[in-house]
Amino acid sequence: MARMKFLCDAERCIECKGCVTACKNEGCVTACKNENEVPWGVNRRRVVTINDGVVGAEKSISVACMHCSDAPCMAVCPVDCFYRTDDGVVLHDKDLCIGCGYCFYACPFGAPQFPQAGAFGLRGKMDKCTFCAGGPEPDRSEAEFRKYGRNRLAEGKLPACAEMCSTKALLGGDGDVIADIYRERVLRRGRGADLWGWSSAYGVKPGAQPPVQQPATRGKS
């Protein structure tokens, strides 16, 4: 049985935020047209830039629910609204959520989000990435669509964010397959002067020679 996972290759991410737009289109926008509106500002997926503005050190990664094998949100939820599918996707039941916010504080990725700021019970129903796998209602049903957006996994498709990524920085699917893809990329990049950067992410251009790493020189004593 496949274990669905996300992985973002920071060497390929160009901060275009196409994944964020795709997520809005497949999940939030469709849900917004119905009873469970996801307000503006609540993003199931977002792009985070580390060392913003620092030349040579800036990296961007796409972040959402990572569907942890040992999810802390599941451990702290007092009403057990979280559950894990056979594919390893961590989903939640909005009908059970009481808006306590425990999952928000427990998640290291900030995946659970609430439409309102307030005390216990006033935050509204929690919303997060569903890996485009819907919710507890029957697959591809109208009830599931209203609350959680489109169920792409039931259609035999991958999450919209991963399919929309123009540079294939964001990978989504079977964890073993994703690990093999990333392992191949790392081996192709190798080590040395060209380990990090655009050219290392996409390989050396045809006809071009890889950079030669100069030996370190020591100053005279």
C-alpha positions, -999 to 999 in steps of 0.1 A, spaced: 0 0 0 13 34 -10 21 60 17 13 95 3 38 122 11 49 157 0 85 168 -7 96 202 -18 130 205 -35 143 239 -24 168 239 -52 140 240 -78 114 262 -61 113 297 -78 86 311 -55 61 315 -83 33 303 -59 16 283 -87 10 256 -61 -8 281 -38 -31 291 -67 -37 255 -77 -47 246 -42 -71 275 -40 -87 265 -72 -91 228 -63 -100 231 -27 -107 265 -12 -123 282 -41 -147 253 -47 -155 251 -10 -160 289 -9 -190 286 -33 -208 265 -7 -217 264 29 -182 259 44 -165 290 31 -127 293 35 -121 330 40 -94 350 23 -61 347 42 -66 310 51 -42 291 28 -40 253 28 -6 257 11 18 286 12 54 294 0 79 303 27 112 320 19 141 315 42 169 341 44 149 365 23 171 390 5 204 373 15 224 368 -17 234 332 -21 214 320 9 178 326 -1 157 294 -4 120 290 -9 99 260 0 62 251 -4 46 242 29 13 225 37 2 195 59 29 169 56 6 140 65 29 128 92 32 91 100 30 101 137 9 132 134 9 155 165 -24 170 156 -40 136 159 -25 131 194 -37 163 209 -72 166 194 -97 161 223 -126 150 200 -105 128 177 -116 146 145 -84 135 127 -81 101 111 -56 85 87 -66 68 54 -52 36 40 -29 57 18 -14 75 49 -33 108 43 -42 126 75 -78 140 71 -102 156 95 -140 156 101 -153 192 102 -185 180 119 -165 169 149 -141 199 151 -149 222 181 -124 249 172 -102 245 203 -70 252 184 -49 224 200 -39 211 166 -27 245 155 -3 247 184 9 211 180 17 212 143 53 222 135 43 232 99 13 255 108 -10 234 86 -42 236 107 -58 271 102 -89 287 115 -111 313 98 -114 335 129 -92 347 158 -109 342 192 -113 322 223 -123 286 226 -151 276 203 -150 309 184 -124 301 159 -147 282 136 -140 249 119 -104 240 113 -93 238 77 -61 223 63 -46 205 33 -64 173 24 -39 160 -2 -69 165 -25 -84 134 -9 -117 149 4 -131 139 38 -151 113 56 -181 116 33 -185 91 4 -158 97 -23 -168 124 -49 -201 130 -33 -217 165 -31 -214 166 7 -177 159 4 -172 185 -23 -190 212 -2 -168 207 28 -134 197 15 -132 205 -22 -124 182 -50 -113 146 -43 -86 141 -69 -72 110 -54 -106 92 -60 -102 103 -96 -68 86 -99 -50 120 -99 -23 136 -78 -28 167 -57 -33 198 -79 -4 217 -63 22 190 -73 8 187 -108 8 224 -113 44 230 -102 62 242 -133 97 233 -121 87 200 -104 101 213 -71 70 201 -53 65 164 -55 34 146 -42 25 109 -43 39 75 -31 66 82 -6 89 55 -20 86 69 -55 93 104 -43 123 93 -24 137 76 -55 132 108 -75 149 130 -50 177 105 -44 184 106 -82 185 144 -82 209 145 -53 232 120 -69 231 139 -102 240 172 -84 270 156 -67 293 175 -44 316 204 -46 313 240 -60 281 232 -80 262 214 -52 238 243 -46 222 266 -71 201 267 -103 225 248 -125 228 220 -99 190 217 -97 185 212 -134 218 196 -144 246 209 -166 235 222 -200 243 201 -230 279 208 -242 288 226 -211 316 214 -188 309 210 -151 328 235 -129 362 225 -117 366 228 -80 399 246 -73 421 232 -45 422 253 -14 454 274 -9 470 282 23 486 316 31 523 318 38 533 317 74 
